[in-house]
């Protein structure tokens, strides 16, 4: 996956998290911030570590919402960032 494709996926993840936050889930801002910082580091070519790898787990720990379909996407993006770092 190239840089542009990964950034598109990260922006979509941020959008999904922002939408979910509108449902009185204000604690999601901490996860959103991790995605924003990751996006900025990718843009600046300074990403050294995947801070969003465990974002799906962090969400579940906050809300116990194991059935939220967004979790699969967050996990996928985390794996994509891992792959990007390996290149």
ZAMARGU-4260 file (C-alpha; in steps of 0.2 Angstrom, whole numbers, plus 5000, padded with zeros to 4 digits):
<rodrens>
0) 5000/5000/5000 | 5007/5017/4995 | 5007/5032/5006 | 4992/5041/4998 | 4981/5025/4999
5) 4986/5023/5018 | 4982/5042/5021 | 4965/5039/5013 | 4961/5025/5024 | 4967/5035/5040
10) 4956/5049/5035 | 4941/5037/5033 | 4945/5030/5050 | 4945/5047/5058 | 4928/5051/5050
15) 4921/5035/5057 | 4928/5039/5074 | 4921/5057/5073 | 4904/5050/5069 | 4904/5038/5083
20) 4910/5052/5095 | 4894/5061/5091 | 4885/5047/5100 | 4890/5053/5117 | 4907/5044/5116
25) 4918/5059/5120 | 4932/5048/5126 | 4936/5043/5108 | 4945/5060/5106 | 4961/5051/5112
30) 4960/5038/5099 | 4956/5051/5086 | 4971/5061/5091 | 4982/5046/5089 | 4975/5044/5071
35) 4978/5062/5067 | 4996/5061/5074 | 4999/5046/5064 | 4993/5054/5048 | 5004/5069/5051
40) 5019/5058/5054 | 5016/5049/5038 | 5014/5065/5028 | 5031/5071/5036 | 5039/5055/5033
45) 5043/5054/5052 | 5033/5038/5057 | 5043/5026/5067 | 5030/5017/5077 | 5012/5012/5075
50) 5002/5021/5088 | 4986/5015/5081 | 4989/4997/5081 | 4978/4994/5096 | 4965/5007/5093
55) 4951/4994/5091 | 4956/4986/5108 | 4956/5003/5116 | 4939/5007/5109 | 4932/4990/5116
60) 4940/4994/5133 | 4931/5011/5134 | 4914/5005/5128 | 4912/4986/5128 | 4905/4987/5111
65) 4912/4972/5103 | 4899/4971/5089 | 4903/4988/5081 | 4908/4985/5063 | 4920/5000/5064
70) 4932/4989/5074 | 4936/4978/5059 | 4941/4994/5050 | 4951/5001/5064 | 4960/4984/5065
75) 4963/4984/5046 | 4971/5001/5046 | 4982/4997/5061 | 4989/4982/5051 | 4991/4993/5035
80) 5001/5005/5045 | 5012/4990/5051 | 5014/4985/5033 | 5019/5003/5028 | 5032/5003/5042
85) 5040/4987/5036 | 5043/4995/5019
</rodrens>
